[in-house]
């Protein structure tokens, strides 16, 4: 009893000092992580999601050859129900829960089960596929156990960490490890847009959305992915930092139904040793600006193509994903201080954190049955559309938002930029409607896909 009390007091002392440490006595070692787990585990929940997807009754008939041979009656898409299993973390006592978007983002029904076996229905109140974060709200929930979030910028490599979740559906499980790396982006994670904390604490399918905590029981990240060839844990797992989760929670509580991230209007590249040498830099550090949109707040602040951004709000950045993370955590409406290098000149510039502007108006249009591609949805390109669809900053014109049934059969995909139809230039959605209304027996679509020209030709 005295040993347990002594260890509990030492944990409280460490928490008060806002620092973490390894066990210092045999008593602490023998007790292990039990007090921390008892504190944090009740806030980690199991999530069961039902997802309805379009499928085919027989995969044989998904082949276009058999569709033509047997006619359209075979292999028609039929709804197919899939069950998704994951984890979540209770952030507030009134029922706000964070999980991964890939667990619940497409769900038609969500059931959340707490450690004391209570069940709640839930709905996604804010989600973002790119960030892979979803905020849920439990219905008729009150006085729930919740977890405190730590400033994830203070996490250090080598710290002890615990991963809590429901791997493979076996029930709540705790695994231990350390923080293996910080600021993981790009090919290191398999996600060029993400920004993660790396850990060797075992993370397996079903752990997605679960908690990564420190030895004080505070949340430092949301477990989201692993690098593996077998499907199981190889000791390389990634968690979304708690600071980004905190911004998602703030926006959800403010009533946002979609995540609003500051727009940089910039394309950049990682600083390699060769680029650093060409710029006269001793250390390859920072992000080289390779393109700027005319309306970019960075351009307005005085940055130019070729400049090197080394810090945002005093934090080092070495990739575009890190810049996006830093600006997202700061939130729309304020400003960030960007450290810029231009030759030997170093300056700190204040950049406004704004939403991507809807200029010009998107003019989103869905084609009707009077056209040859009913259901095709197109939009005029503006900065908001560029950010949402990941288009090139210099892109203008009209982009496919949803190919629809007939557009998809023709080879169109979301993100395709429609350059011309049957030789006629396309500049606005109305041009697409006009060109696809009684176009004749042949259609030639000239599109740009990822900046590369593609021609789609077919007969009606």
Secondary structure by P-SEA (a helix, b strand, c coil): caaaaaaaaaaaaaaaaccccccccaaaaaacaaaaaaaccccbbbbbbbbbbbbbcccccccaaaaaacccccccccbbbbbbbbbbbbccccbbbbbbccccccccbbbbbcccbbbbbbbbccccccccbbbbbbccccccbbbbbccccccccccbbbbbcccccccbbbbbbccccccccccccccccbbbbbbccccccccccccccccccccccccccccccccccccbbbbccaaaaaaaaaaaaacccbbbbbbcccccccccaaaaaaaccccccccccccccccccccccccccccccccccccccccaaaaaaaaaaacccbbbbbbbbcccccbbbbbbbccccccccccbbbbccccccccbbbbcccaaaaaaacccccccccccccccaaaaaaccccccccccccccccccaaaaaaaacccccbbbbbbbcccbbbbbbbcc
